[in-house]
Amino acid sequence: MATDLAKGANAPLPTGKVVIAVAHAGPDTDLSALQLTAAGKVRNDDDFVFYGQPKSPEGAVSYRNKANQDGGYLHEMEVDLAAVPAAIEKIAVTLTIDPTTPATFSSVLGLAMSISEAAGAELVQIIPEGSTESALILAELYRRNGAWKVRHVAQGFNNGLRGIATSFGVTVEADAATTATPPQAVPPAASKAPTPPPAPAPAAAKPTINLDKPAPVGKVNLTKGNKISIAKGAVITATGGWDNTWGKLDYDLFCHIAYTDGTREVVNFDKLVSKNGSVRHSGDLKSGGAQEQITVKMTDDIACVGFSFYSARENGTGSFANAHARVSLDNGEGSTVTLGVSEMSVDARKYTLYFGTVINRGAHKVEVVAHEEYSSRNSERQALLNKDGTHKMDAGPENRYK
């Protein structure tokens, strides 16, 4: 049975892997963690784990997930307490709101944090409360006499994620407005003087943490040859739809996966889950107007994914254009990109339409590229996706009929 921790109370934790989950309704938030020394500061910027830097150097702390759930948000983070470096005395778990918005923690509803064993058994439940601040230290995981404990903190900060990070010693990249060089007055002409020796080269600037995330783009229809960058989001949901003019027409949504190690995989009606569990198909649907869905977590081992529609000739003929075939990509963070048919091909003997590719562009963004390419006439072969984001039609394996 889980222990309910009041503010200031503590409880023991097992020295192993634990999962931190934070759920709430209301405004968007970001979960982060900081590995701190006995001095209460990070050793360096690598000890800061957040959406832009999802894993600590040794892998002890990792940002797992952020998803929309029941009108709110669910965040997850994993901590392997056995792998935390000896120099780290505690881990601060924080939740923040963008301070450029009017929202504060007074508008965050139903905030709850839990810590569970990796196997799923819940150990601790915390109900933090905030008010007018834009950042909260929810809890601290800390060492005591060689064992690990957790304390309910609920301490507020201002200035959101930047305020939390800088207070613990993280060097955060300054806003453009604060780093711009002010205009300089032009000095009056002076008499010619000996040329001074050149000044020594300035020391290399210390790398800084960038907190920027791609802004939400709303709803965008992306046509062939165009691309757009959006926030990666914890989960990207691809929804394929079509209008069934002919009654029997049945399209199947495919997700082509290219891994960073050069291997490939396809998730479709024949294989509903990828080998790493990051890509999942909702199941085959056989009616027009229906919407097949595939969810994708763009994990570090995935270089890119591509989406296509396939219709075996036995499923009935009819062009992708007349059926208004499309796939919409929703990142769960205010951006929905729809890839459809703009060339209006009416060739009913082309059985595969490759909509486009989503390329992993680091910790917090992806690039969506619209391709709208068709298979050769009467070809039942899949497209082949490469880890560099390129693809080739009719180069993959032959599709299995259902």
N, C-alpha and C positions, 0 to 999 in steps of 0.2 A: 504493500500500500504506500502511495506517495506521501511524503512529508510536506505539509503546508507551512511555508516559511513566512513569518511576519517580518516587517521591516526591521533590519538589524540582527535578525536571527541567523543561525548557521546550521549546516547539516553535513555529515560526512559523504564523501563520494568514493566510488571504487577507483583504483588506479588502473584505468584501461580506457577504452573508447566510450564516450558519452555523446549523446545527440541533444543539442539545445534547440528547442522550438519556441517561437514567439508568434502569437496570433492576436489579431485585433481587427476592429472595424474602424472606419473613418479615413483620415488622410493617409497618403502614401508615406512610408517610412523606409529606412535602411538599417539593417542589422550589421554590426561590425564587432571586432574584438581586438584588444591590444595586449601583447605579451609584455609584462612589466618586470623590471628588476626590483631588488630590495629598496632602491631609491625612488621607486614609483614612476619610472620613466622607461620608454622603450630603449633597447640597445641601439637600434637604428630604425630607419623607416620600414625595413622588411618585417618588423614585428607587428605592423599594422595590417590587419586582415579585413577586407571590405570588398564591395562589388568590383572595384578596379584592381584589386590585388588579392585574389581569392584563396591564397594558401601561404602559410608561413614557410620560411626556407627549409625547415626540416620536416614539414608536413604535419606537425602536431595539431595545428588549427586550420580548418578549411571551411570556406563558405560553400554551403551545399545547395540551397534552393531559396527562391522567393516566388510565391504563386498567389494568384487571386483565389480566394476561397469564401464562399457564402457572403459575397458583398464586402469582403475585407481582404486581409493579407495573412499569409503564413510564411514565416522565415524559418530556415533551418541552418544550423552550423554544427560541424562535428569537431570534437576535441579528443585527441588521444593523449590522455594525461601521462601515460607511461613514456611518451616520446617528447614531452616538453623539456627543453634544455635546462640543465642544472642552474644556469644563471637566472632563470625566470622564476620569480616568487609568486606571481599572481597573474591572472588573465581577467581583464575588465571586459564585460559584455555590455555593449551599448546599443541604443536605438535612437535614431535621429530623424528629424524632419527638415526639409529644405527651408532655411530661414528666409529665403526670398519670397516665400508664400506667406499668407496670413495665418496659416494653421499653427497650432501649438498642441501640446499634449493634453490640454483641456478638452480638445475635440476628438481625442483618440478614445474609442469606446471598447470595452471588454478586453482590455490588455491583459494577457496572461503569458507567462513563460514557464516552460517545463524542461526538466533535464531527465533523460531516459538512458538506460543501458542500450548498447548497440543492438541487442536482441529485441528491444522494444519495451521492456518493463520500466514504467515510470518511477523515478526516484524522488523527485522534488517538484513542487508546484509553487510558483511565485506570482502574486498579483500586484505588480508595481502601480503606483499612482503618480501622475504628473499634473502640472497646472499650466503655467504660462511659458514654460521653457520650450526650446526646440531640440533638446537633447537630454537623454537620460542614461546614466549608468544603471542598468537593471540589476546586475549582480557581479560578484567577483568570485572566481575560482582561485583558491589560494592554498599554499603549502603550510602545514602545521605539524611539526614533529615527524616529518617524513611521510605524512599522509596528506590527502587532498580533501578540502572542504569547499562549500559554497556559502556565500553570505548574500542575503537580500539587501541591496544598497538603495536603489531608487533615488539617486542624487541627480539634481537637474543642472543643466548648463545652458548657456545661450550660444548663438551662432552655429547651431547644428553640428554637422559632422566636422567642419573645420575647427570649431571651438573645442570639441572633444579631442581631436587628433593633436592639435598644437599644445593643449594643456599637458599632454603626456609626452611631449618632446618630438613629435613627428614634424618634419619639415614639409609644409604644404605649399604647392605652387600658388603664388599670389595672383589675385584677379588682375586682368589686363589694366583696369583702371588705376590700380595701385603701383603698377610697374612701368607705366608709360614715362618716358623721359620728358621733363618739363621744358618748355621752350627757353632757349638761352639768348640773352642779349648779345649783339655783335659788338665786340670791344672796339674802341677807336684805334686807328692806325698808329703804330709805334715806330720809333726809329729802328733801323736794322740792328740786330744784335747777334752775337754768336749763336749758332744752332746748338741747343742743348743736346746731351746724349739721349738716345732713345730710352723711354721708360721701360722697366722690366715688364714682361708679359704677365697679365693678370692670372691668378691661380684659376684652375678649372672650377667652374661653378658646381656646387654640390647638387646632385640630382634631387629632385623634389617629387612629392606625391601629387598627382593630378586628380582632383575630385570630380572633374567634368563627366557628365553623361550625355549622350546624344539626346537632344530635345525630342519630345513626342511629335510625330508628324501628322497625327490624326489619320484619316482615311485617304489613301493614295491609290490611284489606278496607274500601274507601271506598265508601259508598253515596250515592245521589243527594242533592244538596243540601249535602254535606259537602266540606271542603277540608283540605289539610294542606301544610305547608312541609317540604321536604327539601333536603339539600345538592345543589347542582347536579350535581356529579360531572363528570368529563371527558366521559363518554358515558352517555346514558340509553338503555337497551335496552327497547323495547316488544315484548312477546310476546303475540300474539293466539292464543287457542285455543278449541276447541269440541268437543263430543261429537257424532259423526255418527250420529244415531239412524236417519236415513232412507237412508243409503248414498250418495245422490247430492249431498247438501247440501254446498255449497262457499262458505265465507265468504272475503272478501278484506279484508285489513287496509289501511286508508288512514291517511296522516298529512297533515293539513291544516296548512299553514304560513302564518302571517301575519307579514310582515316589518315592521320599524319604519318603512319608507318608505311603507307602505300597500299594497304589492303582495301578491299571494297566490300560492300554489302548492300542488299536491297530489302527494304521492309515493305510488304504488301499483303494482299489477302492470303498469300501462301505462307508468309512468315510475319507474325504480328509484332514481334519484339526483337530489337537488335541484340547482338551478342553482348554489348556492354550495358544493356538495359536503358539507354538514353533515348531511344526512338521507339514509339509505341503506336500501333495502328488500332483504331477503334473497332475494326471488323468490317467485313464486306457488306455493302448495301446494294440492292438490285433495282431500285426504283428511281425514276426521274424526279428531280426536285429534292432528292435525298442528299445528305451531306456526309461524305466520308471524312474522317478526321485522323490526323497523325500528329502526335505531340513530340517535340524535339527538345532535349536539353543539350545545348551546344557545349559539351564537355571538352576538356583540353585535347583529348585524343581524336576529336573529329575536326578535320580540316574544312570540310564543306559538305552540304547536302543539296540535292536537287529534287525537284518534284515533277512528276509526269502523270498523265492520264493514259490508260491503255484500254482498248476494247477489242477483244477477240472477234474475229469475223463471225463466229457462231452466235455472238450476242446481238447481232443486228447491225445494219449499216446506217450511216447517217453522219454528216460532217460535224467536226468539232465546232465549227462556226455556227451552224444552224442550231446546235444544242446550247449555245452560249456557255461553253465550257470555261471554267475559271477555278483558280485556287487562291484563297485569301490567307495571308500570314499575319497572325496577331501575336505581338510580343508581350501582351499583358501589361504594358506600360504606356498605353496611349497611342500606339502605332499599329495600323492595319494596312498592309500592302496587298493589293489584289493584282494577280497576273491573269490576264485573260487572252482572248483572241482578237487581235487587231488587224491581221492580214486577211481574215475572213476566208480561209481556205474552205472550199466546199467539196473537196475530194473525199468521198466516202470510203475510199480504199486505202487511206492512211490511218493506221490503227494506233499510233502513239503520238502524243503531243507532249513535248518537253517544255514546261512552263518557264523554268528558271532555276537559279542556283542561289543558295544562301552561304556566304563565305565567312568563316570564323575570323574576326579581325581583332583578336585580343580579348582582354578580360571583360570589356563592357560594351562592345558593339559588334554588329554583323553587317555585312554588305549584301543587299538583295539585288541580283542582276536578272533582268527579264530577257529571255531568249526566244520563246515561241518558235520552236523548230519541230518539224514533223518527220516521221519515219518515211522511208521510201514506200512506194505503192506496194501493197500486199505483204510488207515485211512484218513479221511477228517478233523481231528481235528488239531487245531493250537498248536504251541509251547507256553509254559507259562514261562514268564521271571520274575525273582525275583529281588528285589532291591539290593541284594548283588552281582548281576552279574551272578548268576547261572540260569539255565533254565532246563525245562523238556519237552521232546517231547511228543506230543499226549495228553497233560494235559490241554490244553486250550479249548475254545468253538469250536463247529463244524462250519466249514466255510459255508457261504451262497453261493449257486450257483448263477452265474450271468444269 
